[in-house]
Amino acid sequence: MFKGFNFVFNHGFKFFAKNRVKYLNQIDPIKAQASTLKKILSLARSCKFFKDHGLSEKMTVEDYQKCVPLRTYEDFWNEYMKSSFPVVSDLIWPGTINYFSWTSGTTSGARKYIPYNQLLKSNYTWAGIDLLAFHFANKENSALFTGKFLSLTSNESFEEIAPKIFLGEISGFSTKGIPFPFTLFKFPPSSITKIKDWAKRVEEIVKAIGNENITGIGGMPSWLLVFFEQLGLAKGVEEGFLSRLFPNLQLLVHGGVNFTPYHDRFRKFCEGLNVDFREIYPASEGFIAVADREFGDGLRLLCNHLLFFEFVPAEELNSKNPTRKWLANVEKGVNYAVVLTNPAGFWSYVLGDTVRFVELNPPRILITGRTKFSLSAFGEHLIGEELENAVTYASDCLGFSVVDYTVFPEFISDVPGIVGRHVFLIEIAEENYINEEEVSRHLDEKLLSLNDDYKDHREPGCGLAPPKVILAPRGFFANWMKNQNKLGDQFKVPRVLTSEQGKNILAHLNKSQMVDIK
């Protein structure tokens, strides 16, 4: 690619970005969402789901909500997909679904299969363009398109699971769908992104970088840290080296897990660079939001990208008649479960995430957690059922009885190749000695068998250390709950804590003197 072309394109995109952001800021989010729903309804008229629910492209949002109940992935799978999969034709969307992205760690098993089509491709493409537009709007002198953008997430290897029906990862589909001329700035090349094994793929990326002018980097924070460490070792430099290897780095895009615990460490890696950190909120079901301001200011909800959003107060999600809001009547400060309708066949679909609005016009959200307790500080996506199974397995193998337990992530910054680990704080009934390392070994063994993402992260050099087990003395959790005024059968010990809450409970463990709690 010629430097002259890079300069011209960068200048041209800067002009486009200015006008694009101006356009986005003028959009009425409520009208955009009402129009989006009508568009989805008009496209779906011939499918079974549309007819089953008596839908019409002329109906209001309120009418639509009366006709279509909330559904989880398991509901869609069991009612509309399971019997004919992988051939799903005219059931939840007109025509045959030719592409499915897969994700791990669901309650239905190791994988779930998410429909993907050209309309979702468009959703992803425009979300990416808007992300870049916001970057240029916030950094007017950006020279992003004078070099390459390194994406660590993309895996462009696809499996043909039936004639002309393919299974892959959403990152691979979206990367392969990048339109020209943006493909000219893509790195690494497809010959590397088609490598299925993540460790091998990273190894080849490190080799291929050479003197490549990398101006943008994107990926999940935990994966990026591992990559930076491996890159540093290969190049013989230490933390803070990115300014030496990538002196023109302009943009770092991150998403997938909470970035706050990683922020300081990334700043050290980028020391001496004026890097724009920009968060994204993509899901296999659609690209939901991007950061349009600085880190910590919330994410702009993409209300004109062929996704229709509903929001249910998180505490009402499992009730008989949950309140269903949309942009016309949401409120700031409320913890909502995200529900979306997309142009690929998911209707009023409970995504599994919770958010809180920090601004309504334009709508900005903060991601607050999951609708079901889960552990994914490093992208491992462990759900409660898997944690329960692992603890039960360890107790059965070693012959002890669990009184209570909790799990939290511990971030590690001083061990090469390690990003962190899970700490299991377990209270057991027996007085006899139990080896904590043996408990850890059995927990790890079971989790490896249950969850593909956990298994990937536990591969050598991929960042996740084996679990750490701490056996708490008898009465500890009751004492801890009493200390928080939460003693009694109406309160439960939380199965998953944040890293900060984990530090607090360990501090309580260290100073606590077991007392009679009667």
LUMVEX-271236 format. One record per residue (C-alpha): residue number from 0; x negated, y, z negated. Coordinates in steps of 0.001 Angstrom, whole numbers, plus 500000, padded with zeros to 6 digits. Each point is the difference from the previous one (the first is absolute). Last residue first. Example, Ala and Ser with C-alpha at 12.3 -4.5 7.8 and 13.67 -1.06 7.14 Angstrom:
BEGIN
num | px | py | pz
1 | 486330 | 498940 | 492860
0 | 501370 | 496560 | 499340
REM end
This chain:
BEGIN
num | px | py | pz
517 | 526741 | 482269 | 432011
516 | 496868 | 501169 | 501768
515 | 497418 | 498644 | 497565
514 | 496750 | 501594 | 501044
513 | 497172 | 499216 | 502415
512 | 497334 | 502676 | 499801
511 | 499690 | 501899 | 503239
510 | 496908 | 501904 | 500951
509 | 498732 | 497886 | 502872
508 | 503390 | 498820 | 501222
507 | 501380 | 503541 | 500001
506 | 497036 | 501118 | 502113
505 | 500677 | 497041 | 502285
504 | 503631 | 501145 | 500308
503 | 498864 | 503492 | 500925
502 | 497497 | 498846 | 502610
501 | 502706 | 497863 | 501583
500 | 502376 | 502958 | 500080
499 | 497349 | 501894 | 501989
498 | 499537 | 497122 | 502444
497 | 503743 | 499749 | 500483
496 | 501918 | 497273 | 498225
495 | 501702 | 496866 | 501311
494 | 502024 | 497500 | 497969
493 | 501611 | 502639 | 497844
492 | 500793 | 498575 | 496542
491 | 503758 | 499869 | 499821
490 | 502430 | 502078 | 497980
489 | 503597 | 499091 | 499107
488 | 498705 | 497199 | 497753
487 | 498493 | 502433 | 497533
486 | 496955 | 502209 | 499513
485 | 499668 | 502895 | 502397
484 | 499028 | 502800 | 497628
483 | 496591 | 500199 | 501729
482 | 498099 | 498658 | 496959
481 | 502641 | 497306 | 499694
480 | 499189 | 498904 | 503547
479 | 496318 | 499734 | 499108
478 | 500686 | 498068 | 496824
477 | 502245 | 497577 | 501854
476 | 497325 | 499695 | 502661
475 | 497253 | 499246 | 497481
474 | 501810 | 497522 | 497788
473 | 497458 | 497224 | 500476
472 | 496637 | 501264 | 501221
471 | 499482 | 501030 | 503644
470 | 498146 | 497809 | 502473
469 | 498193 | 502148 | 502561
468 | 499683 | 498573 | 503494
467 | 498072 | 501652 | 502836
466 | 501186 | 499028 | 503442
465 | 497458 | 499148 | 502705
464 | 498435 | 502990 | 501826
463 | 501693 | 501811 | 502918
462 | 497923 | 502002 | 502473
461 | 499800 | 498102 | 503262
460 | 496346 | 498979 | 499655
459 | 500783 | 496348 | 499457
458 | 503704 | 499282 | 500713
457 | 502258 | 500957 | 497083
456 | 501731 | 502733 | 502008
455 | 501063 | 497510 | 502671
454 | 501349 | 497548 | 497423
453 | 501986 | 502758 | 498294
452 | 501494 | 500922 | 503370
451 | 500905 | 496374 | 500739
450 | 501837 | 499445 | 496696
449 | 500970 | 496788 | 498254
448 | 496990 | 497689 | 500288
447 | 497488 | 502690 | 499095
446 | 502239 | 501033 | 497095
445 | 499884 | 496450 | 498640
444 | 496227 | 499650 | 500104
443 | 499466 | 503470 | 498561
442 | 502234 | 499307 | 497024
441 | 498284 | 496648 | 499471
440 | 496512 | 501530 | 500029
439 | 501050 | 502852 | 497720
438 | 501395 | 497582 | 497410
437 | 496709 | 498105 | 500131
436 | 498106 | 503244 | 499490
435 | 502150 | 500795 | 496972
434 | 499118 | 496713 | 498286
433 | 502774 | 499141 | 497559
432 | 499197 | 499498 | 496309
431 | 502771 | 498695 | 497764
430 | 502532 | 502265 | 498295
429 | 502717 | 499235 | 502533
428 | 502812 | 502367 | 500938
427 | 498244 | 501935 | 502730
426 | 499821 | 503748 | 500675
425 | 498690 | 500843 | 503445
424 | 498356 | 503161 | 501338
423 | 499285 | 499255 | 503648
422 | 497579 | 502501 | 501549
421 | 499986 | 500162 | 503779
420 | 496828 | 500894 | 501864
419 | 498182 | 502922 | 501603
418 | 498181 | 501446 | 503000
417 | 497147 | 497500 | 500153
416 | 497444 | 499877 | 502826
415 | 497290 | 501630 | 497903
414 | 500901 | 500184 | 496280
413 | 500059 | 503480 | 498413
412 | 503417 | 501327 | 500977
411 | 502462 | 497502 | 498552
410 | 503721 | 500753 | 499828
409 | 502021 | 497878 | 497579
408 | 503495 | 499039 | 501076
407 | 502706 | 499010 | 497501
406 | 501719 | 496847 | 498779
405 | 502257 | 499347 | 497010
404 | 500628 | 496980 | 497834
403 | 502329 | 498421 | 497501
402 | 500257 | 497012 | 497709
401 | 498304 | 497597 | 502422
400 | 499638 | 496395 | 498847
399 | 496728 | 498146 | 500461
398 | 499123 | 496693 | 501645
397 | 497174 | 500946 | 502350
396 | 501608 | 498987 | 503299
395 | 503531 | 500911 | 498921
394 | 498894 | 503420 | 498711
393 | 498104 | 500719 | 503202
392 | 502965 | 498998 | 502173
391 | 502419 | 502088 | 497960
390 | 497740 | 503029 | 500319
389 | 499724 | 499487 | 503763
388 | 503729 | 499462 | 500497
387 | 500864 | 503152 | 498049
386 | 497501 | 502042 | 502013
385 | 501461 | 498614 | 503232
384 | 503563 | 500782 | 498918
383 | 499021 | 503501 | 499040
382 | 498600 | 500904 | 503391
381 | 496381 | 500148 | 501094
380 | 499505 | 502392 | 502899
379 | 496184 | 499782 | 500326
378 | 499550 | 503555 | 501316
377 | 497502 | 500975 | 497284
376 | 502352 | 501436 | 497365
375 | 502695 | 497613 | 501194
374 | 501642 | 498401 | 496968
373 | 503749 | 499637 | 500077
372 | 503078 | 500912 | 498046
371 | 503011 | 499969 | 502264
370 | 501325 | 503287 | 501363
369 | 496434 | 501096 | 500606
368 | 498065 | 503101 | 499048
367 | 500121 | 503795 | 499852
366 | 499265 | 501125 | 503559
365 | 500228 | 503810 | 499971
364 | 502372 | 501613 | 502437
363 | 500357 | 503107 | 502113
362 | 503164 | 501057 | 501835
361 | 499567 | 503255 | 501922
360 | 502168 | 501290 | 498501
359 | 500534 | 497686 | 497028
358 | 496830 | 500220 | 497920
357 | 498445 | 497791 | 497308
356 | 502193 | 497017 | 500820
355 | 499237 | 496812 | 498085
354 | 499297 | 496646 | 501592
353 | 500573 | 496294 | 499385
352 | 498916 | 497212 | 502311
351 | 501665 | 496640 | 500731
350 | 501279 | 500798 | 503492
349 | 503658 | 499355 | 499296
348 | 501420 | 499816 | 503532
347 | 503057 | 502057 | 500827
346 | 499845 | 498367 | 503459
345 | 496898 | 498256 | 501333
344 | 500273 | 499196 | 503698
343 | 497158 | 501662 | 501911
342 | 501133 | 503620 | 500131
341 | 499714 | 500477 | 496207
340 | 502388 | 500421 | 497091
339 | 498275 | 500767 | 496727
338 | 500441 | 499703 | 496251
337 | 497415 | 501462 | 497616
336 | 500639 | 499482 | 496278
335 | 500278 | 503361 | 498290
334 | 498390 | 501460 | 496861
333 | 501683 | 503372 | 499525
332 | 497871 | 503183 | 499695
331 | 501533 | 501877 | 502917
330 | 503509 | 499172 | 501060
329 | 501464 | 498212 | 503004
328 | 503263 | 501284 | 501496
327 | 499640 | 500758 | 503711
326 | 496759 | 498030 | 500280
325 | 501799 | 496764 | 499242
324 | 501525 | 498565 | 496842
323 | 501503 | 496621 | 499239
322 | 501244 | 499515 | 496443
321 | 499963 | 496311 | 499133
320 | 503265 | 498068 | 499946
319 | 499392 | 496587 | 498463
318 | 496761 | 500915 | 498247
317 | 496603 | 498700 | 501111
316 | 498729 | 503310 | 501378
315 | 501531 | 502153 | 497297
314 | 496810 | 500527 | 497927
313 | 498115 | 500996 | 503144
312 | 502422 | 502775 | 500947
311 | 500783 | 499078 | 503633
310 | 498583 | 501958 | 502936
309 | 501023 | 499661 | 503616
308 | 497798 | 500626 | 503009
307 | 500639 | 499819 | 503743
306 | 496904 | 499237 | 502044
305 | 499720 | 501088 | 503653
304 | 497157 | 502499 | 499433
303 | 501889 | 503207 | 499141
302 | 499982 | 499792 | 496172
301 | 496312 | 499291 | 499561
300 | 499831 | 500613 | 496243
299 | 497113 | 502366 | 499270
298 | 497762 | 498517 | 497301
297 | 499315 | 501518 | 496580
296 | 497714 | 502793 | 498831
295 | 497435 | 497677 | 498389
294 | 497405 | 500280 | 502780
293 | 500550 | 503180 | 502034
292 | 502875 | 500663 | 502368
291 | 501753 | 498181 | 502842
290 | 499453 | 496530 | 498561
289 | 501838 | 497391 | 502029
288 | 503323 | 498193 | 499596
287 | 502073 | 496983 | 501011
286 | 498367 | 498047 | 502809
285 | 502323 | 497069 | 500619
284 | 501008 | 496503 | 498896
283 | 496406 | 498804 | 499676
282 | 499438 | 502915 | 497650
281 | 497990 | 503191 | 500391
280 | 499607 | 502663 | 497315
279 | 496996 | 502157 | 500883
278 | 497514 | 501993 | 497942
277 | 497582 | 502610 | 501397
276 | 496572 | 500783 | 498561
275 | 498429 | 502817 | 502092
274 | 496222 | 499672 | 499784
273 | 497719 | 503003 | 499521
272 | 496862 | 497927 | 499602
271 | 497136 | 500373 | 497494
270 | 501264 | 497153 | 497806
269 | 502265 | 497677 | 501947
268 | 499094 | 496837 | 498081
267 | 500208 | 501946 | 496748
266 | 503408 | 501386 | 500959
265 | 501124 | 496458 | 500732
264 | 499054 | 498980 | 496459
263 | 501928 | 502899 | 498523
262 | 503151 | 499181 | 501975
261 | 500133 | 496247 | 499380
260 | 502217 | 499919 | 496910
259 | 502283 | 502631 | 501619
258 | 500454 | 498245 | 503351
257 | 503020 | 497879 | 499061
256 | 500122 | 497126 | 502461
255 | 500892 | 499489 | 503672
254 | 498668 | 503249 | 501423
253 | 496865 | 501870 | 501040
252 | 498919 | 502278 | 502840
251 | 496555 | 501599 | 499783
250 | 499440 | 502956 | 502324
249 | 497117 | 502195 | 501154
248 | 496835 | 497877 | 500032
247 | 497359 | 501865 | 502046
246 | 496995 | 498962 | 497922
245 | 500992 | 496330 | 500238
244 | 496952 | 497974 | 498962
243 | 498260 | 502610 | 497856
242 | 503152 | 501688 | 498671
241 | 501414 | 496536 | 499360
240 | 497146 | 499198 | 497616
239 | 501579 | 501139 | 496731
238 | 499489 | 496550 | 498545
237 | 496722 | 498417 | 501138
236 | 498056 | 499527 | 503230
235 | 498265 | 497005 | 501589
234 | 502152 | 499926 | 503140
233 | 501329 | 496489 | 499419
232 | 500380 | 500625 | 496275
231 | 501846 | 503262 | 500618
230 | 502301 | 498357 | 502525
229 | 500813 | 497238 | 497545
228 | 500757 | 502568 | 497304
227 | 502085 | 502119 | 502357
226 | 501975 | 496939 | 501096
225 | 500750 | 498959 | 496429
224 | 501175 | 503515 | 499228
223 | 502092 | 500079 | 503167
222 | 501776 | 496761 | 499085
221 | 501023 | 501391 | 496600
220 | 501113 | 503292 | 501537
219 | 502142 | 498459 | 502791
218 | 498855 | 501219 | 503391
217 | 499094 | 502940 | 502217
216 | 496818 | 501762 | 501082
215 | 499551 | 503088 | 502169
214 | 497046 | 501840 | 501588
213 | 497761 | 497009 | 500734
212 | 497252 | 500892 | 502504
211 | 498648 | 496527 | 500776
210 | 496295 | 499645 | 499235
209 | 500233 | 496260 | 499361
208 | 503601 | 499287 | 499065
207 | 500085 | 496590 | 501668
206 | 498112 | 498088 | 497312
205 | 502161 | 501377 | 497180
204 | 503125 | 499276 | 502036
203 | 498783 | 496420 | 500575
202 | 499575 | 499400 | 496273
201 | 503401 | 501552 | 499354
200 | 501610 | 497583 | 502458
199 | 498167 | 497062 | 498439
198 | 501294 | 500948 | 496565
197 | 503526 | 500508 | 501354
196 | 500205 | 496658 | 501843
195 | 502433 | 500419 | 502894
194 | 497586 | 501532 | 502534
193 | 502197 | 501809 | 502547
192 | 498899 | 503372 | 498599
191 | 496437 | 499250 | 501133
190 | 500586 | 499399 | 503726
189 | 502657 | 502722 | 499783
188 | 497360 | 502694 | 499523
187 | 499285 | 501484 | 496551
186 | 500835 | 502877 | 500272
185 | 502675 | 501968 | 501853
184 | 499282 | 503421 | 501490
183 | 500690 | 499057 | 503625
182 | 503209 | 498271 | 498904
181 | 501394 | 503443 | 499160
180 | 500153 | 500719 | 503753
179 | 502044 | 497798 | 500405
178 | 502551 | 498538 | 497617
177 | 499268 | 498021 | 496815
176 | 502131 | 496846 | 500212
175 | 497115 | 497622 | 499283
174 | 499433 | 501904 | 496772
173 | 503678 | 499824 | 499025
172 | 500272 | 496282 | 500745
171 | 496751 | 499254 | 498175
170 | 500967 | 502034 | 496959
169 | 503385 | 498261 | 499956
168 | 498295 | 496621 | 499809
167 | 500772 | 497252 | 502488
166 | 502596 | 497547 | 501266
165 | 500975 | 499730 | 503652
164 | 503029 | 498793 | 501941
163 | 499469 | 499545 | 503758
162 | 500501 | 496203 | 499727
161 | 500050 | 499201 | 496272
160 | 497514 | 500641 | 497167
159 | 497507 | 501832 | 502234
158 | 497434 | 501155 | 497451
157 | 498532 | 503493 | 500123
156 | 496470 | 501282 | 499315
155 | 499892 | 503805 | 499988
154 | 498973 | 500411 | 496371
153 | 499917 | 503685 | 499109
152 | 499204 | 501048 | 496460
151 | 496491 | 501457 | 500174
150 | 500804 | 502715 | 502502
149 | 496989 | 502066 | 501068
148 | 500968 | 503167 | 501886
147 | 497407 | 500993 | 502601
146 | 498334 | 503346 | 500805
145 | 500679 | 503505 | 501329
144 | 503680 | 499371 | 499376
143 | 499809 | 500791 | 496282
142 | 498326 | 503395 | 500464
141 | 502088 | 501683 | 497322
140 | 499711 | 503794 | 499860
139 | 503672 | 500521 | 499160
138 | 499976 | 497610 | 497053
137 | 503487 | 499989 | 498487
136 | 501824 | 500322 | 503327
135 | 497492 | 497618 | 501587
134 | 500771 | 497341 | 497389
133 | 503745 | 500636 | 500250
132 | 499796 | 499370 | 503757
131 | 497976 | 496838 | 499401
130 | 502694 | 498597 | 497713
129 | 502608 | 501108 | 502534
128 | 498283 | 497997 | 502734
127 | 499811 | 496940 | 497776
126 | 503680 | 500255 | 499097
125 | 500761 | 500459 | 503682
124 | 498253 | 496745 | 500904
123 | 501474 | 498039 | 497109
122 | 503590 | 500913 | 500849
121 | 499316 | 499384 | 503695
120 | 498755 | 496509 | 499174
119 | 503095 | 499548 | 497869
118 | 502064 | 500767 | 503109
117 | 497889 | 497643 | 502114
116 | 500708 | 497067 | 497686
115 | 499087 | 498449 | 496648
114 | 502092 | 497623 | 497887
113 | 498532 | 499230 | 496550
112 | 499131 | 496429 | 499035
111 | 499418 | 499212 | 496344
110 | 497136 | 497948 | 498682
109 | 498716 | 498139 | 496945
108 | 503412 | 499113 | 498698
107 | 503500 | 501413 | 499625
106 | 499087 | 502222 | 497065
105 | 497580 | 501866 | 502214
104 | 496235 | 500093 | 499723
103 | 498896 | 500176 | 503592
102 | 500810 | 502017 | 503124
101 | 500657 | 498997 | 503588
100 | 500646 | 502046 | 503110
99 | 502456 | 498547 | 502466
98 | 500091 | 500633 | 503732
97 | 502269 | 498814 | 502818
96 | 503380 | 500683 | 498394
95 | 502505 | 498837 | 502576
94 | 502680 | 502420 | 501145
93 | 502200 | 502364 | 498019
92 | 499143 | 500290 | 496288
91 | 501040 | 498064 | 496882
90 | 501319 | 496974 | 501871
89 | 499550 | 500572 | 503730
88 | 497140 | 497486 | 500159
87 | 497739 | 498756 | 497198
86 | 497793 | 497193 | 501338
85 | 497426 | 499342 | 497278
84 | 502314 | 499365 | 498196
83 | 503448 | 498628 | 500870
82 | 501475 | 499028 | 496622
81 | 497805 | 502330 | 497926
80 | 500811 | 503312 | 501674
79 | 503509 | 501295 | 499285
78 | 501362 | 499074 | 496581
77 | 496991 | 498415 | 498272
76 | 497342 | 502340 | 501364
75 | 502128 | 503111 | 499715
74 | 500854 | 499231 | 496372
73 | 496400 | 499013 | 499176
72 | 498797 | 503338 | 501381
71 | 502333 | 501774 | 497597
70 | 503422 | 501339 | 500900
69 | 502113 | 502985 | 499018
68 | 503557 | 499826 | 501267
67 | 501052 | 501346 | 503419
66 | 503573 | 501160 | 500610
65 | 500418 | 502524 | 497180
64 | 496515 | 501420 | 500605
63 | 500840 | 500500 | 503683
62 | 503147 | 501911 | 499152
61 | 497999 | 502306 | 497691
60 | 497368 | 500580 | 502690
59 | 502751 | 500931 | 502439
58 | 501280 | 497700 | 502738
57 | 499798 | 500864 | 503706
56 | 497489 | 497291 | 500921
55 | 502445 | 497433 | 498694
54 | 499522 | 497051 | 497673
53 | 502552 | 497304 | 499254
52 | 497592 | 498089 | 497766
51 | 499866 | 496727 | 501944
50 | 499945 | 501905 | 503307
49 | 496815 | 501962 | 499208
48 | 498393 | 496912 | 498447
47 | 500754 | 497930 | 503094
46 | 498198 | 502320 | 502429
45 | 501579 | 501927 | 502888
44 | 500345 | 503448 | 498424
43 | 496436 | 500327 | 498696
42 | 498706 | 502994 | 501978
41 | 502939 | 502265 | 499140
40 | 499726 | 499084 | 496318
39 | 496295 | 500886 | 499910
38 | 500694 | 503370 | 501668
37 | 502884 | 500746 | 497631
36 | 497750 | 499276 | 497017
35 | 497279 | 502267 | 501379
34 | 502457 | 502863 | 500575
33 | 501096 | 499895 | 496355
32 | 496322 | 499917 | 498976
31 | 499050 | 502960 | 502178
30 | 503002 | 502004 | 498801
29 | 498888 | 499461 | 496389
28 | 496325 | 500724 | 500747
27 | 500702 | 503321 | 501800
26 | 496899 | 500200 | 502183
25 | 498192 | 503347 | 500109
24 | 496904 | 498760 | 498166
23 | 499624 | 497146 | 502480
22 | 500026 | 502452 | 502936
21 | 497326 | 502231 | 498431
20 | 497979 | 496875 | 499227
19 | 500212 | 498965 | 503665
18 | 499100 | 503489 | 501229
17 | 496795 | 500184 | 497961
16 | 499203 | 496373 | 500734
15 | 500249 | 500554 | 503783
14 | 497469 | 502884 | 499864
13 | 497606 | 497874 | 497917
12 | 500641 | 497123 | 502379
11 | 498793 | 502138 | 502905
10 | 496820 | 501054 | 498214
9 | 499189 | 496403 | 499061
8 | 500787 | 498899 | 503554
7 | 497726 | 502643 | 501507
6 | 497133 | 499217 | 497625
5 | 500296 | 496269 | 500515
4 | 500159 | 500428 | 503782
3 | 496823 | 502072 | 499966
2 | 498241 | 497446 | 497804
1 | 500589 | 497368 | 502655
0 | 501360 | 496611 | 499017
REM end
